Amino acid sequence: MTHFRKLKLAGATALAAMSMVFGAGAAEWRGWNIHVEDYPVSVAMESFMAEVTEKTGGELTGTVFHAGVLGDQPDAIEQTRLGIMDFGVFSLGPMGQAVPETNVVSLPFIFSSIDQMHRLMDGEVGAEIDKGLQAKGIVALGWYDAGARSFYNSQKPINTPEDVAGMKIRVMSNDLFVGMVEAMGGNATPMAFGEVYQSLQTGVVDGAENNPPSYESTNHYEVAKYYSLSEHLIIPECLCMSKKTWDGLSAEQQEIVLAAGRASADYQRELWAEREQASMDVIKAAGTEVNTVADKAPFQAAMTEVYDKFLADNPELTDLVNMIRNAE
């Protein structure tokens, strides 16, 4: 963090503390976060609240509660919709039950790259998802980066869907992800994340998939030496605000809050990129064979049956899915 940002955060913290002590008609917000304090999301959320406090002259203050101390994500989403919680950062993956539009970004290979995800979420696609969120009582202030999930295994590099055929791949417990592996001829094996290391070590599974920091921090690279940058799942996170809180702001305050949200998203993406690069440096130094999947088109083509089933169950989301798939 730069010296300027440290001073900015310190000043905003002091303003927040004064507001809590002296009142002064200030609104004291509560922010929900599942991550620990030094995580990129957490630092960016603190930066967001600091900027809001500074730019409103202490009229709007708040506290970010990290590490899930205010409950789990489903409860936090519901509390934000009801206005009990003022803001939070939520993965769009689990939001589908409340906001169907967010299910679209959980489709495998829906985005061709991280850069494309950023561009589309900052534009028309993000605006469409925000409409769905607002209809359910939530306003999107910015789209955070949660990285891309890629395949890793103990046998060989993966460059084409055919390379997955016959492999036993651990996936999260979600029909979309099971269908993704099966569409490539692999054997999808849902299991708890904590069981993956031993399962790779003993051959219960041949591989798994996750983002670089998760692959590195769990030492999975010790038992699965091939890491293939397929980027098959790129699921952003949302810096979201309760619409009830948002509607209670003046037009000037809304402008400040939205600008701070977008600035914090840019900052979080920088921090996440640094975190990913650090993880990549560790795994490469350990001898991991890393390859980039140059052509994702065959993988996207293999997902036809996954998409057909999803759209048959959610026909109202067809235009949004096509908007992403037809984007450059």
C-alpha positions as CSV (number, residue, x, y, z in Angstrom):
1,M,0.0,0.0,0.0
2,T,1.4,3.4,-0.9
3,H,2.2,6.0,1.8
4,F,-0.6,8.2,0.4
5,R,-3.1,5.5,0.8
6,K,-2.0,4.7,4.4
7,L,-2.4,8.4,5.3
8,K,-5.8,8.5,3.6
9,L,-7.0,5.4,5.4
10,A,-5.7,6.7,8.7
11,G,-7.4,10.1,8.2
12,A,-10.7,8.4,7.3
13,T,-10.5,6.1,10.3
14,A,-10.0,9.2,12.6
15,L,-13.0,10.9,11.0
16,A,-15.1,7.7,11.5
17,A,-14.1,7.5,15.1
18,M,-15.0,11.1,15.8
19,S,-18.4,10.6,14.1
20,M,-19.1,7.6,16.4
21,V,-18.1,9.6,19.5
22,F,-19.8,12.9,18.7
23,G,-22.6,11.8,16.5
24,A,-22.9,15.0,14.3
25,G,-25.8,13.4,12.5
26,A,-23.5,11.0,10.7
27,A,-24.8,7.7,9.3
28,E,-22.7,4.7,10.6
29,W,-22.7,2.0,8.0
30,R,-21.9,-1.7,8.5
31,G,-20.0,-3.6,5.8
32,W,-19.8,-7.4,5.5
33,N,-16.7,-9.2,4.2
34,I,-15.8,-13.0,4.3
35,H,-12.1,-12.5,3.8
36,V,-9.3,-11.8,6.4
37,E,-8.1,-8.2,6.8
38,D,-5.0,-8.3,4.6
39,Y,-6.8,-9.9,1.6
40,P,-7.1,-7.8,-1.6
41,V,-10.9,-7.5,-1.2
42,S,-10.6,-6.4,2.4
43,V,-8.0,-3.7,1.7
44,A,-10.1,-2.3,-1.2
45,M,-13.2,-2.2,1.0
46,E,-11.4,-0.2,3.6
47,S,-10.2,2.1,0.8
48,F,-13.8,2.5,-0.4
49,M,-15.1,3.4,3.1
50,A,-12.2,5.8,3.7
51,E,-12.9,7.7,0.4
52,V,-16.6,7.9,1.2
53,T,-15.9,9.3,4.6
54,E,-13.3,11.8,3.3
55,K,-15.3,13.0,0.3
56,T,-18.5,13.5,2.4
57,G,-16.7,15.4,5.2
58,G,-17.5,12.7,7.7
59,E,-21.3,12.7,7.0
60,L,-21.0,9.0,5.9
61,T,-18.9,6.7,8.0
62,G,-18.8,3.0,8.5
63,T,-17.0,-0.1,9.6
64,V,-16.0,-3.1,7.5
65,F,-16.4,-6.3,9.5
66,H,-14.0,-8.9,8.1
67,A,-13.6,-12.7,8.3
68,G,-17.3,-13.3,8.2
69,V,-17.9,-12.2,11.8
70,L,-21.4,-10.9,10.8
71,G,-22.5,-14.3,9.5
72,D,-22.3,-16.3,6.3
73,Q,-22.8,-14.9,2.8
74,P,-26.5,-16.1,2.2
75,D,-27.5,-14.4,5.5
76,A,-25.5,-11.2,4.6
77,I,-27.1,-11.0,1.2
78,E,-30.5,-11.2,2.7
79,Q,-29.7,-8.6,5.4
80,T,-28.3,-6.3,2.7
81,R,-31.5,-6.7,0.7
82,L,-33.5,-5.8,3.8
83,G,-31.3,-2.8,4.7
84,I,-30.1,-4.4,7.9
85,M,-26.6,-4.5,6.4
86,D,-25.5,-1.4,4.4
87,F,-22.9,-2.9,2.1
88,G,-20.7,-5.9,1.4
89,V,-18.6,-7.8,-1.2
90,F,-20.3,-10.9,-2.4
91,S,-19.3,-13.6,-4.9
92,L,-21.8,-13.7,-7.7
93,G,-21.6,-17.5,-7.7
94,P,-23.9,-18.0,-4.6
95,M,-26.1,-15.1,-5.4
96,G,-28.1,-16.9,-8.1
97,Q,-30.8,-18.1,-5.7
98,A,-31.7,-14.5,-4.9
99,V,-30.8,-12.8,-8.2
100,P,-31.1,-15.2,-11.3
101,E,-29.0,-12.9,-13.5
102,T,-25.9,-13.6,-11.5
103,N,-26.0,-17.3,-12.4
104,V,-24.8,-16.4,-15.9
105,V,-21.2,-15.6,-14.8
106,S,-21.0,-19.1,-13.3
107,L,-21.3,-20.7,-16.7
108,P,-17.9,-22.4,-17.7
109,F,-15.9,-20.4,-20.3
110,I,-18.5,-17.7,-20.5
111,F,-15.7,-15.2,-20.4
112,S,-12.6,-15.6,-22.6
113,S,-10.2,-13.8,-20.3
114,I,-9.9,-11.8,-17.1
115,D,-9.6,-8.6,-19.2
116,Q,-12.7,-9.4,-21.1
117,M,-14.6,-10.0,-17.8
118,H,-13.5,-6.6,-16.5
119,R,-14.5,-4.8,-19.7
120,L,-17.9,-6.4,-19.9
121,M,-18.7,-6.1,-16.3
122,D,-17.8,-2.4,-16.4
123,G,-20.1,-2.0,-19.3
124,E,-23.4,-3.4,-20.6
125,V,-23.2,-6.8,-19.0
126,G,-22.6,-5.4,-15.6
127,A,-25.4,-2.9,-16.1
128,E,-27.8,-5.7,-16.9
129,I,-26.8,-7.7,-13.9
130,D,-27.1,-4.5,-11.8
131,K,-30.8,-4.2,-13.0
132,G,-31.4,-7.7,-11.7
133,L,-29.7,-6.8,-8.4
134,Q,-31.7,-3.6,-7.9
135,A,-35.0,-5.4,-8.5
136,K,-34.0,-7.5,-5.5
137,G,-33.0,-4.6,-3.3
138,I,-29.2,-4.4,-4.0
139,V,-27.1,-1.8,-5.9
140,A,-23.8,-2.7,-7.5
141,L,-21.1,-0.1,-6.9
142,G,-18.1,-2.0,-8.5
143,W,-17.0,-5.4,-9.7
144,Y,-14.1,-7.0,-7.9
145,D,-11.7,-9.6,-9.3
146,A,-11.7,-13.1,-7.8
147,G,-9.3,-14.5,-10.4
148,A,-9.8,-17.3,-12.8
149,R,-10.0,-21.0,-11.9
150,S,-7.8,-23.3,-14.0
151,F,-7.1,-27.0,-14.1
152,Y,-4.2,-28.7,-12.4
153,N,-3.3,-32.4,-12.3
154,S,-0.6,-35.0,-11.7
155,Q,-0.3,-36.4,-15.2
156,K,0.1,-33.9,-18.1
157,P,-0.6,-30.4,-19.4
158,I,-4.1,-29.7,-20.5
159,N,-4.4,-27.8,-23.8
160,T,-7.6,-29.2,-25.4
161,P,-10.8,-30.7,-24.0
162,E,-9.6,-34.1,-25.1
163,D,-6.8,-33.8,-22.6
164,V,-9.3,-33.9,-19.8
165,A,-10.9,-37.1,-21.1
166,G,-10.6,-40.0,-18.6
167,M,-9.2,-37.8,-15.8
168,K,-10.8,-37.8,-12.3
169,I,-11.2,-34.1,-11.6
170,R,-12.3,-32.7,-8.2
171,V,-15.0,-29.9,-8.6
172,M,-17.1,-27.8,-6.3
173,S,-20.5,-29.3,-5.6
174,N,-22.5,-27.7,-8.4
175,D,-24.2,-29.3,-11.3
176,L,-22.8,-26.7,-13.7
177,F,-19.2,-27.7,-12.8
178,V,-20.0,-31.4,-12.8
179,G,-21.5,-31.0,-16.3
180,M,-18.4,-29.0,-17.4
181,V,-16.0,-31.8,-16.7
182,E,-18.3,-34.5,-18.0
183,A,-18.7,-32.6,-21.3
184,M,-15.0,-32.9,-21.8
185,G,-15.0,-36.7,-21.1
186,G,-13.7,-36.4,-17.6
187,N,-15.0,-37.9,-14.4
188,A,-16.2,-35.1,-12.1
189,T,-15.6,-35.8,-8.4
190,P,-17.3,-33.3,-6.0
191,M,-15.6,-33.3,-2.6
192,A,-14.7,-30.9,0.2
193,F,-11.8,-28.6,-0.6
194,G,-9.9,-29.8,2.6
195,E,-9.8,-33.3,1.2
196,V,-8.1,-32.4,-2.1
197,Y,-4.5,-32.6,-1.2
198,Q,-4.6,-36.1,0.2
199,S,-6.9,-37.2,-2.7
200,L,-4.3,-36.0,-5.2
201,Q,-1.5,-37.5,-3.3
202,T,-3.2,-41.0,-3.1
203,G,-4.6,-40.9,-6.6
204,V,-8.3,-40.8,-5.6
205,V,-8.4,-37.9,-8.1
206,D,-6.0,-37.0,-10.9
207,G,-6.6,-33.3,-10.7
208,A,-8.6,-30.3,-9.5
209,E,-9.2,-26.7,-10.5
210,N,-8.8,-23.4,-8.7
211,N,-7.1,-20.0,-8.9
212,P,-3.3,-19.6,-8.5
213,P,-3.4,-18.3,-4.9
214,S,-5.6,-21.2,-3.8
215,Y,-3.4,-23.8,-5.6
216,E,-0.3,-22.3,-4.1
217,S,-1.4,-21.6,-0.5
218,T,-2.7,-25.1,-0.1
219,N,0.5,-26.7,-1.4
220,H,-1.4,-28.6,-4.1
221,Y,1.5,-27.9,-6.4
222,E,3.5,-30.5,-4.4
223,V,1.2,-33.3,-5.6
224,A,-0.1,-31.9,-8.9
225,K,2.8,-30.5,-10.9
226,Y,0.9,-29.5,-14.0
227,Y,-1.0,-26.2,-13.9
228,S,-2.9,-25.3,-17.1
229,L,-4.3,-21.8,-17.4
230,S,-7.6,-22.7,-18.9
231,E,-9.4,-19.9,-17.0
232,H,-12.7,-21.9,-17.3
233,L,-14.5,-20.1,-14.5
234,I,-14.1,-16.3,-14.0
235,I,-16.7,-15.3,-11.4
236,P,-16.5,-11.7,-10.3
237,E,-17.4,-10.3,-6.9
238,C,-19.7,-7.4,-6.3
239,L,-19.2,-4.4,-4.0
240,C,-22.9,-4.1,-3.3
241,M,-25.0,-1.7,-1.3
242,S,-28.4,-2.1,0.1
243,K,-30.9,-0.2,-2.1
244,K,-32.6,1.1,1.1
245,T,-29.3,2.7,2.2
246,W,-28.7,4.0,-1.4
247,D,-32.2,5.5,-1.7
248,G,-31.6,7.4,1.6
249,L,-28.6,9.3,0.1
250,S,-28.7,12.6,-1.6
251,A,-27.8,12.8,-5.3
252,E,-24.4,14.3,-4.4
253,Q,-23.7,11.5,-1.9
254,Q,-24.8,8.8,-4.4
255,E,-22.3,10.3,-6.9
256,I,-19.5,10.2,-4.3
257,V,-20.3,6.6,-3.2
258,L,-20.5,5.3,-6.8
259,A,-17.2,6.9,-7.7
260,A,-15.6,5.5,-4.6
261,G,-16.9,2.1,-5.4
262,R,-15.5,2.1,-8.9
263,A,-12.2,3.4,-7.7
264,S,-12.0,0.6,-5.1
265,A,-12.7,-2.0,-7.8
266,D,-9.7,-0.7,-9.8
267,Y,-7.6,-0.8,-6.7
268,Q,-8.7,-4.3,-5.8
269,R,-7.9,-5.6,-9.3
270,E,-4.4,-4.2,-8.9
271,L,-3.9,-5.9,-5.5
272,W,-5.4,-9.2,-6.9
273,A,-3.0,-9.2,-9.9
274,E,-0.1,-8.7,-7.5
275,R,-1.3,-11.6,-5.3
276,E,-1.7,-13.9,-8.3
277,Q,1.7,-13.0,-9.6
278,A,3.3,-13.8,-6.2
279,S,1.6,-17.2,-6.2
280,M,2.8,-17.9,-9.7
281,D,6.3,-17.1,-8.8
282,V,6.2,-19.6,-5.9
283,I,4.8,-22.5,-7.9
284,K,7.2,-21.9,-10.8
285,A,10.1,-21.8,-8.4
286,A,8.9,-25.1,-7.1
287,G,9.2,-26.7,-10.5
288,T,5.5,-26.7,-11.5
289,E,5.0,-26.9,-15.3
290,V,2.7,-24.0,-16.2
291,N,1.1,-23.7,-19.6
292,T,-1.4,-21.2,-21.0
293,V,-4.3,-22.6,-23.0
294,A,-3.9,-20.6,-26.2
295,D,-7.3,-21.4,-27.8
296,K,-10.4,-21.6,-25.6
297,A,-12.8,-21.9,-28.5
298,P,-12.8,-25.8,-28.4
299,F,-13.5,-25.7,-24.7
300,Q,-16.4,-23.3,-25.3
301,A,-17.7,-25.5,-28.1
302,A,-17.6,-28.5,-25.8
303,M,-19.9,-26.7,-23.3
304,T,-22.9,-26.8,-25.7
305,E,-24.9,-29.3,-23.7
306,V,-24.1,-27.4,-20.4
307,Y,-25.4,-24.2,-21.9
308,D,-28.4,-25.9,-23.6
309,K,-29.6,-27.3,-20.2
310,F,-29.0,-24.0,-18.4
311,L,-31.0,-22.0,-21.0
312,A,-33.8,-24.6,-21.1
313,D,-34.1,-24.1,-17.3
314,N,-33.6,-20.3,-17.6
315,P,-34.9,-19.1,-20.9
316,E,-35.2,-15.5,-19.7
317,L,-31.4,-15.3,-19.4
318,T,-30.8,-16.2,-23.1
319,D,-30.1,-12.6,-24.2
320,L,-27.6,-11.9,-21.4
321,V,-25.8,-15.2,-22.1
322,N,-25.6,-14.3,-25.8
323,M,-24.4,-10.8,-25.0
324,I,-21.3,-12.2,-23.3
325,R,-20.7,-15.1,-25.7
326,N,-20.9,-12.8,-28.8
327,A,-18.6,-10.1,-27.3
328,E,-15.2,-9.7,-28.8
